[in-house]
Structure formats: structure tokens, C-alpha cells
Amino acid sequence: RALAPSKVTIYRCLGQTYYLQRDYTNAIAWERQALGLEQHHEVAFYTIGQAQQAMGDYMHALDNIELSEVNSGFYTSEMRDWYGQLRQALKEGGARGYWLRQWEGTEKNLNGDFYWKAVIQIRLGNTDAALSWLKKSCDIHERNGQSLESPLNYVLWDECWDPLHDDKRFKAVLEKIGFTKVRPPKTM
């Protein structure tokens, strides 16, 4: 920061580091500093949204995750409609309604979105189903669309998996992915 205080990447990386430490308040603060330097930084909006979601603030999380999409340059009217549906599901059914609507959104894609399906199932409290989808994502070496990136890269990023760090089935998937060490469980 001392050498290049105007580099947005510095603040974004600090925010993401705090996110990985599950210090969401500081993660949001650093990402907002990144946005102060570059007001359309999609990754900063995404990280803020993820942190807000982890804190249970779904409505603000949706706003920021949608702003991430808007600033990606690939935002469509269908996406705008989808975010409207998610907001409605959240208003009517709370967090569970939100995740049920997310699940409905994956039903048309029978041959993909396995990692995302795993995330949704763990958020719905269905650990066995979540681990089954996670394993399937791993078994097929799932990729994000045309990208070479695997959604499994986020398995330690997404806080929803934190309670499973000691689960032998989760550890087996991590081993297969190539993550040989799991963050220790959070101490209270």
C-alpha cells in the first residue's frame, strides 16, 4: 500500500484475505476502499455481497452480487428478472425461500452446475445431498462454462463448507481436488 496506494487490487486482496479469515466486517471495509478507487470493480461488489450473505444480510447481499454482474459487462434483462425473482423469494420465504428458488433455477440444467447445486443443498441443510453433488462436481472435473476454471476452486472460499472441515467425506473430496490441508475449525 505504501508503494502504490492507488492500486485497487491491493484493497481488493486485503478484503478477500479478511473474507477468508471470516472477518466479514473488515472484508467489507477493505472492499469499499477498493470501490472508492474504482467504483465499477465487479470483484469488490461480489466479495461484499458474499460477506453480507455470510452475515445473513441477504437483501443487501443480493444488491451487491447483482452490481457485480452489472459491472461484469454481461448483465442481461434475463439476469435482472432473475434477481427480481430472488428478491421476491427472499421477501416471501426468507433465506430458505431464497435458496429454494435458487434450487428451482438449477433444475433445468441436468448435466451441470453440480458445485452450485452442492452449495444450495448445504445452505438448505441437506448435508448428504450437498456432499453427493460436491463429489459429482469433483468426479467430472467440472468447469465454469467455457472457462478452464473449476468451481471447486471456491470450496474453501465459500463459508458454507466451514462446518464440514472435519467431515471425512468432505476431506476425501478435498484430497481428490488436491487440497491436502483444511483450515482448522473456528474456535469460539
Contacts in CASP RR format, 6 or more apart in sequence:
PFRMAT RR
TARGET T0000
AUTHOR 0000-0000-0000
METHOD contacts of the structure
MODEL  1
RALAPSKVTIYRCLGQTYYLQRDYTNAIAWERQALGLEQHHEVAFYTIGQ
AQQAMGDYMHALDNIELSEVNSGFYTSEMRDWYGQLRQALKEGGARGYWL
RQWEGTEKNLNGDFYWKAVIQIRLGNTDAALSWLKKSCDIHERNGQSLES
PLNYVLWDECWDPLHDDKRFKAVLEKIGFTKVRPPKTM
1 10 0 8 1.000
4 10 0 8 1.000
6 37 0 8 1.000
7 37 0 8 1.000
8 34 0 8 1.000
8 37 0 8 1.000
8 38 0 8 1.000
8 41 0 8 1.000
8 44 0 8 1.000
11 30 0 8 1.000
11 31 0 8 1.000
11 33 0 8 1.000
11 34 0 8 1.000
11 37 0 8 1.000
11 44 0 8 1.000
12 30 0 8 1.000
12 31 0 8 1.000
12 34 0 8 1.000
12 41 0 8 1.000
12 43 0 8 1.000
12 44 0 8 1.000
12 47 0 8 1.000
14 30 0 8 1.000
15 26 0 8 1.000
15 27 0 8 1.000
15 28 0 8 1.000
15 29 0 8 1.000
15 30 0 8 1.000
15 31 0 8 1.000
15 34 0 8 1.000
15 47 0 8 1.000
16 27 0 8 1.000
16 47 0 8 1.000
18 24 0 8 1.000
18 26 0 8 1.000
18 27 0 8 1.000
18 30 0 8 1.000
19 27 0 8 1.000
19 47 0 8 1.000
19 50 0 8 1.000
19 51 0 8 1.000
19 157 0 8 1.000
20 156 0 8 1.000
20 157 0 8 1.000
22 54 0 8 1.000
22 159 0 8 1.000
22 162 0 8 1.000
22 186 0 8 1.000
24 51 0 8 1.000
24 52 0 8 1.000
24 54 0 8 1.000
24 55 0 8 1.000
27 47 0 8 1.000
27 48 0 8 1.000
27 51 0 8 1.000
28 48 0 8 1.000
28 51 0 8 1.000
28 52 0 8 1.000
31 44 0 8 1.000
31 45 0 8 1.000
31 47 0 8 1.000
31 48 0 8 1.000
31 51 0 8 1.000
32 44 0 8 1.000
32 48 0 8 1.000
34 41 0 8 1.000
34 44 0 8 1.000
35 41 0 8 1.000
35 44 0 8 1.000
35 45 0 8 1.000
38 44 0 8 1.000
40 71 0 8 1.000
41 71 0 8 1.000
42 67 0 8 1.000
42 68 0 8 1.000
42 69 0 8 1.000
42 71 0 8 1.000
42 72 0 8 1.000
43 68 0 8 1.000
45 64 0 8 1.000
45 65 0 8 1.000
45 67 0 8 1.000
45 68 0 8 1.000
45 71 0 8 1.000
46 64 0 8 1.000
46 65 0 8 1.000
46 68 0 8 1.000
48 64 0 8 1.000
49 60 0 8 1.000
49 61 0 8 1.000
49 62 0 8 1.000
49 63 0 8 1.000
49 64 0 8 1.000
49 65 0 8 1.000
49 68 0 8 1.000
50 61 0 8 1.000
50 65 0 8 1.000
50 158 0 8 1.000
51 61 0 8 1.000
52 58 0 8 1.000
52 60 0 8 1.000
52 61 0 8 1.000
52 64 0 8 1.000
53 61 0 8 1.000
53 65 0 8 1.000
54 159 0 8 1.000
56 95 0 8 1.000
58 90 0 8 1.000
58 94 0 8 1.000
58 95 0 8 1.000
58 98 0 8 1.000
59 87 0 8 1.000
59 90 0 8 1.000
62 83 0 8 1.000
62 86 0 8 1.000
62 87 0 8 1.000
62 90 0 8 1.000
66 79 0 8 1.000
66 80 0 8 1.000
66 83 0 8 1.000
69 75 0 8 1.000
69 79 0 8 1.000
69 83 0 8 1.000
85 101 0 8 1.000
86 98 0 8 1.000
86 101 0 8 1.000
86 102 0 8 1.000
89 97 0 8 1.000
89 98 0 8 1.000
89 100 0 8 1.000
89 101 0 8 1.000
90 97 0 8 1.000
90 98 0 8 1.000
93 100 0 8 1.000
95 123 0 8 1.000
96 124 0 8 1.000
99 120 0 8 1.000
99 123 0 8 1.000
99 124 0 8 1.000
100 124 0 8 1.000
102 120 0 8 1.000
103 117 0 8 1.000
103 120 0 8 1.000
103 121 0 8 1.000
103 124 0 8 1.000
106 113 0 8 1.000
106 116 0 8 1.000
106 117 0 8 1.000
106 120 0 8 1.000
112 142 0 8 1.000
114 133 0 8 1.000
114 134 0 8 1.000
114 136 0 8 1.000
114 137 0 8 1.000
114 140 0 8 1.000
114 142 0 8 1.000
115 133 0 8 1.000
115 134 0 8 1.000
115 137 0 8 1.000
115 142 0 8 1.000
115 150 0 8 1.000
115 151 0 8 1.000
115 152 0 8 1.000
115 154 0 8 1.000
115 155 0 8 1.000
116 151 0 8 1.000
117 133 0 8 1.000
118 130 0 8 1.000
118 131 0 8 1.000
118 132 0 8 1.000
118 133 0 8 1.000
118 134 0 8 1.000
118 136 0 8 1.000
118 137 0 8 1.000
119 130 0 8 1.000
119 158 0 8 1.000
119 160 0 8 1.000
121 127 0 8 1.000
121 129 0 8 1.000
121 130 0 8 1.000
121 133 0 8 1.000
122 130 0 8 1.000
122 160 0 8 1.000
122 161 0 8 1.000
122 164 0 8 1.000
123 160 0 8 1.000
127 164 0 8 1.000
127 167 0 8 1.000
131 164 0 8 1.000
131 167 0 8 1.000
131 169 0 8 1.000
131 170 0 8 1.000
131 173 0 8 1.000
134 152 0 8 1.000
134 155 0 8 1.000
134 170 0 8 1.000
134 173 0 8 1.000
135 169 0 8 1.000
135 173 0 8 1.000
136 142 0 8 1.000
137 151 0 8 1.000
137 152 0 8 1.000
138 152 0 8 1.000
138 173 0 8 1.000
138 176 0 8 1.000
138 177 0 8 1.000
141 150 0 8 1.000
142 150 0 8 1.000
142 151 0 8 1.000
142 152 0 8 1.000
143 149 0 8 1.000
143 150 0 8 1.000
143 151 0 8 1.000
144 150 0 8 1.000
144 151 0 8 1.000
150 177 0 8 1.000
152 177 0 8 1.000
155 161 0 8 1.000
155 173 0 8 1.000
155 174 0 8 1.000
155 177 0 8 1.000
155 179 0 8 1.000
156 179 0 8 1.000
156 182 0 8 1.000
156 183 0 8 1.000
161 170 0 8 1.000
162 183 0 8 1.000
162 185 0 8 1.000
162 186 0 8 1.000
163 185 0 8 1.000
164 170 0 8 1.000
165 171 0 8 1.000
165 182 0 8 1.000
165 183 0 8 1.000
165 184 0 8 1.000
165 185 0 8 1.000
166 185 0 8 1.000
170 182 0 8 1.000
171 182 0 8 1.000
174 180 0 8 1.000
174 182 0 8 1.000
END
